[in-house]
């Protein structure tokens, strides 16, 4: 005789009786935001401003390091991939605890203040040591403070009914920010605007940092209108006076230091506990393989701009090209998620990895194969209507667009399911601990993409013969490590997922 099991359903997942389904239910998911208070809408605006400024900076960083500060391709790639990006990941792991200690509003202000000072330094100096120590490193800290606090703010300022759609909108806004940054990146470079302020003549890359600085400054009045202690409940927003007074009375600097110290201790205890579990090593290997896919995603900011400018010209619209990824993701992720929700996360990750790797191989093919496509309807529309290119369309425009479309399809399959699998493999009661490792793929990807400078110097130098097909072949083979590894080590890594088809 079978046993009857009870399943506790979180309140967020309970569907009250009488709720509309079908089209009316779908529209109701959006109309539920009509009752949202200003803090949630301000969070959406903050998300857009932060991610647009961050993406503009990210696309500019490697070019600025080489052109304005004089670093070689290898040194610029290593600084970004092995210093700037990993530092941001490490500080992000500590930022959540800092937010809990000093409050959302103060964390917002602290992060924006640090970013404002750091970006100001990067705008005005060309002294490498000063730019790195007082610009790049503090910027990593400031940017890291924004990620967890945005997630916490979305949860705090939304009611249970609004929460699901609020997180979906936050994800969409992030990609809209990436699209806006791509267009800004191209527009400022193509504007070729020369200005002199008291003898200071900023380069186009410093001008891009100025734009990101403007976005940062605009954040101050937006954050100001977040009310301290504001929190949404099922009945609407309330102001928690106890939280407000505690926030005002706390010692700011000592609170930050104590939180960082305690977070480091807790992280060490967590790591020590996880090391003794077999599931930890399975998840570790899984995330290492995913890191190879993340490296291909990251190279769009750290390698692709230099490749595009060197192969297609100084004013090549590489920002609009890279924005194709965000456009496709916005459209596809909800569709793919709805159509594949019954299938196991591991299978979807493998399928997505295969599609991603196939897309990168397009860039390794001979350009001659795409001449007719560049001269055809798609190539002409892409080059003249979307990208605004004058004259003939280089085959790499078509190849890049096809690569990004295919890669984005694969990303829509695998990316949302990676974190789901981490939760599935975790022992009961340790889902949060395993979920805290979710930044590992990006850390692996950043370390891998740090080698991109050597690939650029070898196969796509600023001067001399180029063999960019070989560079893209290496990237494609690196992307292939993920699906191949996940298939070969399937018996070791994979665990059954409750309620999902094999």
C-alpha positions in Angstrom: 0.0 0.0 0.0 1.5 3.3 -1.1 2.2 6.1 1.3 0.5 9.4 1.1 2.9 12.3 0.9 2.2 15.9 1.7 3.8 18.7 -0.3 4.1 22.2 1.2 3.3 24.7 -1.5 4.9 28.2 -1.1 2.4 31.0 -0.9 3.7 32.4 -4.1 2.7 29.3 -6.0 -0.9 29.1 -4.6 -3.5 29.9 -7.2 -6.6 31.3 -5.5 -10.0 29.9 -6.6 -11.7 31.9 -9.3 -8.5 33.3 -10.9 -8.8 33.8 -14.6 -6.9 31.5 -16.9 -6.1 31.6 -20.6 -5.7 35.0 -22.2 -7.4 36.9 -19.4 -5.2 35.2 -16.9 -2.1 36.1 -19.0 -3.1 39.8 -19.2 -3.9 39.7 -15.5 -0.2 39.0 -14.7 0.6 42.4 -16.1 -2.4 44.4 -14.8 -1.6 43.3 -11.2 1.2 45.9 -11.3 -1.5 48.6 -11.4 -1.5 48.6 -7.7 2.3 48.7 -7.3 3.7 51.6 -5.4 6.5 53.9 -6.5 9.3 52.0 -4.9 8.9 49.1 -7.3 8.7 51.3 -10.4 11.8 53.2 -9.1 13.6 49.8 -8.8 12.8 49.1 -12.5 14.3 52.5 -13.4 17.3 51.9 -11.3 17.9 48.6 -12.9 17.8 50.2 -16.4 20.2 53.0 -15.4 22.7 50.7 -13.6 22.8 48.1 -16.4 23.1 50.6 -19.2 26.0 52.3 -17.5 27.6 49.0 -16.7 27.3 47.6 -20.2 28.6 50.8 -21.8 31.6 50.6 -19.5 32.1 46.9 -20.1 32.2 47.3 -23.9 34.6 50.2 -23.5 37.0 48.8 -20.9 39.4 46.7 -23.1 39.6 49.4 -25.8 40.3 52.1 -23.3 43.0 50.1 -21.6 44.8 49.6 -24.9 44.2 52.9 -26.7 44.3 55.4 -23.8 46.5 53.7 -21.2 48.8 51.9 -23.6 48.3 48.3 -22.5 48.9 45.5 -25.0 46.1 43.2 -26.1 47.5 40.5 -23.8 47.7 42.9 -20.7 44.3 44.5 -21.4 42.7 41.1 -21.7 44.4 39.8 -18.5 43.4 42.9 -16.5 39.8 42.6 -17.5 39.5 38.8 -17.4 41.7 38.1 -14.4 41.3 41.3 -12.2 38.3 43.5 -13.0 35.7 40.8 -13.7 36.7 38.3 -11.0 36.9 41.1 -8.4 33.4 42.1 -9.2 32.2 38.5 -8.7 34.0 38.2 -5.4 32.6 41.5 -4.1 29.1 40.5 -5.3 29.2 37.4 -3.0 29.8 39.8 0.0 27.3 42.5 -1.2 24.2 40.5 -0.1 25.2 40.5 3.5 26.2 44.2 3.4 22.7 44.9 2.1 21.1 43.0 4.9 23.3 44.9 7.5 22.9 48.5 6.3 19.6 48.4 4.3 18.7 48.7 0.7 18.6 52.5 0.4 22.1 52.9 2.0 23.5 50.1 -0.1 22.2 51.8 -3.3 23.7 55.1 -2.3 27.0 53.5 -1.3 27.3 51.6 -4.6 26.4 54.6 -6.8 28.7 56.9 -4.9 31.7 54.5 -5.3 30.9 54.1 -9.0 30.6 57.9 -9.5 34.0 58.6 -8.1 35.6 55.7 -9.9 34.1 56.7 -13.3 35.1 60.3 -12.7 38.7 59.1 -12.3 38.5 57.0 -15.4 37.2 60.0 -17.4 40.0 62.4 -16.5 43.2 60.3 -16.1 45.5 58.5 -18.5 48.0 57.5 -15.7 47.7 53.6 -15.7 48.4 53.1 -11.9 46.0 55.8 -10.9 43.3 54.6 -13.3 43.5 51.1 -12.1 43.8 51.7 -8.4 41.3 54.6 -8.1 39.1 53.8 -11.1 38.8 50.2 -12.2 39.1 48.4 -8.8 36.7 50.7 -6.9 34.3 50.5 -9.9 34.2 46.7 -9.4 33.2 47.2 -5.8 30.5 49.7 -6.6 29.1 47.6 -9.5 29.0 44.5 -7.2 26.9 46.3 -4.7 24.2 46.8 -7.3 23.4 43.2 -8.2 22.1 41.7 -5.0 20.4 44.9 -3.8 18.3 45.1 -7.0 17.1 41.5 -6.5 16.3 42.2 -2.8 14.5 45.5 -3.7 12.4 43.7 -6.3 11.3 41.2 -3.7 10.7 43.7 -0.9 8.8 46.2 -3.0 6.5 43.7 -4.7 3.5 41.9 -3.2 3.2 38.1 -3.5 0.8 38.6 -6.5 3.3 41.0 -8.2 6.5 39.1 -7.5 6.6 36.7 -10.5 5.9 39.4 -13.1 8.3 41.8 -11.3 11.2 39.5 -11.6 10.4 38.8 -15.3 10.3 42.6 -15.9 13.6 43.0 -14.1 15.2 40.4 -16.4 13.7 42.1 -19.5 14.9 45.5 -18.4 18.5 44.2 -18.0 18.4 43.1 -21.6 16.9 46.5 -22.7 19.8 48.1 -20.9 22.2 46.0 -22.9 20.5 47.0 -26.1 20.6 50.7 -25.2 24.3 50.4 -24.3 25.1 48.8 -27.7 23.5 51.7 -29.5 25.2 54.3 -27.3 28.5 52.6 -27.8 28.2 53.0 -31.5 26.7 56.4 -31.6 29.4 58.1 -29.4 32.2 56.5 -31.4 30.7 57.5 -34.7 29.9 61.0 -33.5 33.7 61.7 -33.4 33.0 64.6 -31.1 36.0 66.7 -30.2 35.8 68.9 -27.1 38.4 70.7 -25.1 37.8 71.6 -21.4 40.7 73.7 -20.0 43.1 71.9 -22.2 41.6 68.4 -21.5 40.6 66.6 -24.6 38.8 63.3 -23.9 39.1 60.4 -26.3 36.0 58.7 -27.6 36.4 56.0 -24.9 36.6 58.6 -22.2 33.5 60.2 -23.7 31.8 56.8 -23.3 32.8 56.8 -19.7 31.3 60.3 -19.4 28.0 58.9 -20.7 28.0 56.1 -18.1 28.9 58.7 -15.5 25.8 60.7 -16.4 23.6 57.6 -15.9 25.3 57.1 -12.6 24.6 60.7 -11.4 21.0 60.5 -12.5 20.7 57.5 -10.1 21.1 59.8 -7.0 17.7 61.6 -7.3 16.0 58.3 -8.3 17.3 56.5 -5.2 16.4 59.5 -3.0 12.7 58.9 -3.7 13.0 55.4 -2.2 11.5 55.7 1.3 13.5 54.1 4.1 11.8 51.0 5.5 9.3 50.8 2.7 8.1 47.2 2.2 5.2 45.8 0.2 2.7 43.4 1.8 -0.4 41.8 0.4 -2.2 44.9 1.5 0.2 47.2 -0.2 3.3 49.2 0.8 4.0 49.9 4.4 6.7 52.0 6.1 8.5 50.0 8.8 9.3 52.7 11.4 11.4 50.2 13.5 13.5 49.4 10.5 13.9 53.1 9.9 15.0 54.0 13.3 17.4 51.0 13.5 18.8 52.1 10.1 19.4 55.6 11.4 21.0 54.5 14.7 23.4 51.9 13.3 27.0 52.7 13.0 27.5 52.7 9.2 31.3 52.0 8.8 31.6 49.5 11.6 28.5 47.8 10.3 30.0 47.3 6.9 33.3 46.0 8.4 31.6 43.6 10.7 29.4 42.3 7.9 32.3 41.7 5.6 34.2 39.9 8.3 31.2 37.7 9.2 30.5 37.0 5.6 34.0 35.7 5.0 33.7 33.5 8.1 30.3 32.2 7.0 31.6 31.5 3.4 34.6 29.5 4.8 32.2 27.5 7.0 29.9 26.9 4.0 32.7 25.8 1.8 34.1 23.4 4.5 30.6 21.9 4.9 30.1 21.5 1.1 33.5 19.9 0.4 32.4 16.8 2.3 29.4 16.1 0.1 29.5 14.2 -3.2 26.9 16.4 -4.7 29.2 19.4 -4.3 31.7 17.9 -6.7 29.1 17.1 -9.2 27.8 20.6 -9.2 31.3 22.0 -9.3 32.1 20.0 -12.5 28.7 21.0 -13.9 29.5 24.7 -13.4 33.0 24.4 -14.7 31.6 23.1 -18.0 29.0 25.9 -18.1 31.8 28.4 -17.6 33.0 27.6 -21.1 29.7 28.8 -22.5 29.8 31.9 -20.3 33.2 32.7 -21.7 31.7 32.9 -25.2 29.0 35.2 -23.8 31.6 37.4 -22.1 33.9 37.7 -25.1 31.1 39.8 -26.7 32.3 42.7 -24.5 36.0 41.9 -24.1 37.0 40.5 -27.5 34.3 41.2 -30.1 34.6 45.0 -30.1 38.3 44.9 -30.9 37.7 42.2 -33.6 34.9 44.2 -35.2 36.8 47.5 -35.2 40.0 45.9 -36.7 38.2 43.8 -39.3 35.3 46.1 -40.2 36.6 49.6 -39.5 36.9 52.1 -36.7 33.2 53.1 -36.9 31.9 49.6 -37.3 28.5 49.2 -35.4 29.7 46.4 -33.2 27.4 47.6 -30.4 24.3 47.1 -32.5 25.6 43.8 -33.6 26.0 42.5 -30.1 22.6 43.9 -29.2 21.1 41.1 -31.3 21.8 38.7 -28.5 19.7 40.7 -26.0 16.9 41.2 -28.6 16.6 37.5 -29.3 16.8 36.6 -25.6 13.9 39.0 -24.7 11.7 37.3 -27.3 12.7 33.7 -26.9 13.3 33.1 -23.1 9.6 33.2 -22.1 8.6 31.1 -25.1 11.3 28.5 -24.7 10.6 28.4 -21.0 6.9 27.7 -21.5 7.5 25.0 -24.1 10.2 23.1 -22.3 9.1 23.4 -18.6 8.2 19.6 -18.5 11.7 18.5 -19.7 14.6 17.9 -17.4 16.9 20.8 -16.8 20.0 18.8 -17.6 18.7 17.8 -21.0 17.9 21.4 -21.8 21.3 22.6 -20.8 23.0 20.0 -23.1 20.7 20.9 -26.0 21.3 24.6 -25.4 25.1 24.0 -25.2 25.1 22.2 -28.5 23.2 25.0 -30.2 25.5 27.7 -28.7 28.7 25.9 -29.9 27.2 25.4 -33.4 26.6 29.1 -33.6 30.2 30.0 -32.8 31.5 27.7 -35.6 29.8 30.0 -38.1 32.4 32.7 -37.4 35.2 30.1 -38.1 33.9 29.5 -41.7 35.4 31.1 -44.8 34.0 34.6 -45.4 33.7 33.7 -49.1 30.8 31.5 -48.3 28.7 34.4 -47.1 29.4 37.0 -49.9 26.1 36.2 -51.7 24.2 36.4 -48.4 25.8 39.8 -47.7 24.7 41.0 -51.2 21.2 39.5 -50.7 18.0 40.7 -49.1 19.0 39.7 -45.6 22.5 41.2 -45.8 21.3 44.5 -47.3 18.6 44.9 -44.7 20.9 44.0 -41.9 23.7 46.3 -43.1 21.8 49.3 -44.3 18.5 49.3 -42.4 19.5 47.9 -39.0 23.2 48.7 -38.7 23.3 51.9 -40.8 26.4 50.8 -42.8 27.2 52.8 -45.9 28.4 51.1 -49.1 29.0 47.4 -49.5 28.3 44.9 -46.7 31.2 42.9 -45.4 30.4 39.1 -45.0 31.4 39.3 -41.3 28.3 41.4 -40.6 26.1 38.5 -41.8 28.2 35.9 -40.1 28.1 37.8 -36.8 24.4 38.2 -37.0 23.8 34.5 -37.7 26.3 33.5 -35.0 24.5 35.7 -32.4 21.0 34.5 -33.4 22.0 30.9 -33.2 24.0 31.4 -30.0 21.1 33.3 -28.4 18.7 30.4 -29.2 21.0 28.1 -27.4 21.3 30.5 -24.5 17.5 30.7 -24.2 17.5 26.9 -23.7 20.4 26.5 -21.3 20.8 29.7 -19.2 17.6 29.8 -17.2 17.9 26.0 -16.5 21.4 26.1 -15.0 20.2 27.5 -11.7 17.3 25.2 -11.7 19.6 22.2 -11.9 21.7 23.5 -9.1 18.6 23.5 -6.9 17.6 20.0 -8.1 21.0 18.5 -7.2 21.2 20.1 -3.8 20.4 18.0 -0.7 17.2 18.8 1.1 17.6 21.9 3.2 20.8 23.0 1.5 19.3 24.6 -1.7 20.5 28.1 -0.7 24.0 26.9 -0.1 24.2 25.2 -3.5 22.5 28.2 -5.1 25.2 30.5 -3.7 27.6 28.7 -6.1 25.6 30.0 -9.0 28.2 32.7 -9.7 30.9 30.1 -10.3 30.2 29.7 -14.1 30.7 33.4 -14.6 33.9 33.3 -12.6 35.2 30.4 -14.7 34.1 32.2 -17.9 35.9 35.4 -16.8 39.1 33.5 -16.1 38.9 31.9 -19.5 38.1 35.0 -21.4 41.2 36.6 -19.9 43.2 34.7 -22.5 41.3 36.6 -25.3 44.0 39.2 -25.5 46.6 36.6 -26.5 44.2 35.3 -29.2 43.7 38.8 -30.5 47.4 39.5 -30.6 48.1 36.2 -32.4 45.2 36.1 -34.9 43.7 39.6 -35.1 46.5 42.1 -34.4 46.0 45.8 -34.9 48.9 45.7 -37.5 50.0 42.8 -39.6 48.4 39.7 -41.2 45.3 38.4 -39.6 43.8 34.9 -39.4 40.6 35.6 -37.5 39.0 32.3 -38.6 41.5 30.4 -36.4 40.6 32.6 -33.4 36.9 31.9 -33.8 37.7 28.2 -34.3 39.4 28.2 -30.9 36.4 29.9 -29.4 34.0 27.4 -31.0 36.1 24.5 -29.7 36.1 26.0 -26.2 32.3 26.4 -26.4 32.1 22.7 -27.4 33.7 21.6 -24.2 30.5 22.3 -22.3 28.1 20.0 -24.2 30.7 17.3 -24.8 31.7 17.3 -21.2 28.1 17.2 -19.9 27.5 14.2 -22.2 30.7 12.3 -21.3 30.3 12.9 -17.6 26.5 12.5 -17.6 26.4 9.4 -15.4 28.5 11.2 -12.7 26.9 14.7 -12.8 23.3 14.1 -13.5 20.7 13.3 -10.8 17.0 12.6 -11.3 14.8 15.6 -11.3 11.4 15.3 -9.6 8.5 15.7 -12.0 10.5 16.0 -15.1 10.8 13.8 -18.2 14.1 12.1 -18.8 
